[in-house]
């Protein structure tokens, strides 16, 4: 089913608002695969007016969108890697499959992995079929 143009734009604005992403921000996307919700990525691109940076960028980013599933490996290592291109006031949005979906990660595992990587979870919210966890460096305001 194809959404009406007004509905698509509303969803784009909603996703960007949930993620706190605004025009002009630099956003990197890591871990995207066929199972990811491309509407989220496209919504972010619509708002920032640019394509998302890929995993190999050397640019500093305001936000890293990290798509992650249980079978993807060591979450702590991936979070530490996602910190490298992050600007001082930047944040990581960890996007994991929603409850009951294959690859779901328990909230306790997300919290523990974030702490081990030197991050704190500031928000957890549903974004489409995915669960979003906003992670920031400890002591960041």
C-alpha positions as CSV (number, residue, x, y, z in Angstrom):
1,X,0.0,0.0,0.0
2,X,1.3,3.4,-0.9
3,X,0.8,6.3,1.5
4,X,-0.5,9.6,0.3
5,X,2.2,12.2,0.0
6,X,0.9,14.1,3.0
7,X,1.1,11.0,5.1
8,X,4.6,10.1,4.1
9,X,5.8,13.6,5.0
10,X,4.1,13.4,8.3
11,X,5.8,10.1,9.1
12,X,9.2,11.6,8.1
13,X,8.7,14.5,10.4
14,X,7.5,12.2,13.2
15,X,10.5,9.9,12.9
16,X,12.9,12.8,12.8
17,X,11.2,14.4,15.8
18,X,11.3,11.2,17.8
19,X,15.1,10.9,17.0
20,X,15.7,14.6,17.7
21,X,17.2,15.0,14.2
22,X,17.0,18.5,12.6
23,X,18.0,20.0,9.3
24,X,21.7,20.4,8.9
25,X,22.7,17.6,11.3
26,X,25.3,15.0,10.1
27,X,24.0,11.5,10.5
28,X,25.8,8.2,10.0
29,X,24.1,4.9,9.5
30,X,25.7,1.6,10.6
31,X,24.4,-1.9,10.3
32,X,21.6,-1.3,7.7
33,X,20.4,-4.5,6.1
34,X,17.4,-5.7,4.2
35,X,15.3,-6.3,7.4
36,X,15.7,-2.6,8.4
37,X,12.9,-0.1,8.1
38,X,14.0,2.1,5.1
39,X,11.2,4.6,6.0
40,X,13.2,5.6,9.1
41,X,16.4,6.2,7.0
42,X,14.5,8.0,4.3
43,X,12.7,10.2,6.9
44,X,16.1,11.2,8.4
45,X,17.5,12.0,4.9
46,X,14.4,14.1,4.1
47,X,14.8,16.2,7.2
48,X,18.6,16.7,7.1
49,X,18.5,17.3,3.3
50,X,21.5,15.0,2.7
51,X,22.3,11.3,2.4
52,X,23.2,9.4,5.5
53,X,27.0,8.8,5.8
54,X,28.1,5.1,5.6
55,X,30.1,3.1,8.1
56,X,33.4,4.1,6.7
57,X,33.2,7.8,7.0
58,X,35.9,9.9,8.7
59,X,33.5,12.8,9.3
60,X,32.3,13.8,12.7
61,X,28.6,13.0,13.2
62,X,25.9,14.5,15.3
63,X,24.0,11.2,15.4
64,X,24.8,7.6,14.6
65,X,21.9,5.3,13.7
66,X,23.0,1.9,14.7
67,X,20.8,-1.0,13.5
68,X,21.5,-4.0,15.7
69,X,20.2,-7.5,16.1
70,X,21.0,-10.2,18.6
71,X,23.1,-12.2,16.1
72,X,25.2,-9.2,15.0
73,X,28.0,-9.9,17.5
74,X,29.3,-8.0,20.5
75,X,27.1,-5.0,21.2
76,X,29.7,-3.3,23.5
77,X,32.3,-3.4,20.7
78,X,29.9,-1.9,18.2
79,X,28.9,0.9,20.6
80,X,32.6,1.7,21.2
81,X,33.2,1.8,17.4
82,X,30.1,4.0,17.0
83,X,31.6,6.5,19.5
84,X,34.6,7.2,17.3
85,X,33.0,9.4,14.6
86,X,30.6,11.0,17.1
87,X,30.9,14.7,17.9
88,X,31.3,15.7,21.6
89,X,27.6,16.5,22.0
90,X,26.5,13.7,19.7
91,X,24.3,10.6,20.4
92,X,23.8,7.1,19.2
93,X,20.3,5.8,18.4
94,X,20.5,2.0,18.8
95,X,17.7,0.5,16.7
96,X,16.8,-3.1,17.6
97,X,13.9,-5.3,16.4
98,X,10.7,-4.7,18.4
99,X,9.6,-7.1,21.1
100,X,8.7,-10.5,19.7
101,X,10.6,-10.0,16.5
102,X,13.6,-12.1,15.5
103,X,16.9,-10.6,16.8
104,X,15.2,-8.7,19.7
105,X,17.6,-7.6,22.4
106,X,16.6,-7.5,26.1
107,X,16.4,-4.0,27.6
108,X,18.8,-5.1,30.4
109,X,21.4,-6.2,27.8
110,X,21.1,-2.8,26.1
111,X,21.6,-1.0,29.4
112,X,24.5,-3.1,30.5
113,X,26.3,-2.8,27.1
114,X,25.8,0.9,27.1
115,X,27.3,1.3,30.5
116,X,30.3,-0.9,29.6
117,X,30.8,1.4,26.5
118,X,30.7,4.5,28.7
119,X,27.2,5.5,27.6
120,X,23.9,6.1,29.4
121,X,20.5,5.5,27.9
122,X,18.4,8.6,28.0
123,X,15.4,7.5,26.0
124,X,13.7,4.3,24.9
125,X,10.8,4.5,22.4
126,X,9.1,2.5,19.6
127,X,10.0,3.7,16.1
128,X,7.9,1.8,13.6
129,X,8.6,-1.9,14.0
130,X,11.9,-1.1,15.8
131,X,12.8,-0.2,19.3
132,X,15.0,2.9,19.6
133,X,17.4,3.5,22.5
134,X,19.1,6.9,22.7
135,X,22.6,6.6,24.1
136,X,24.8,9.5,25.1
137,X,28.3,9.7,26.7
138,X,28.2,9.8,30.5
139,X,28.2,13.3,31.9
140,X,26.9,14.8,28.6
141,X,24.1,17.4,28.9
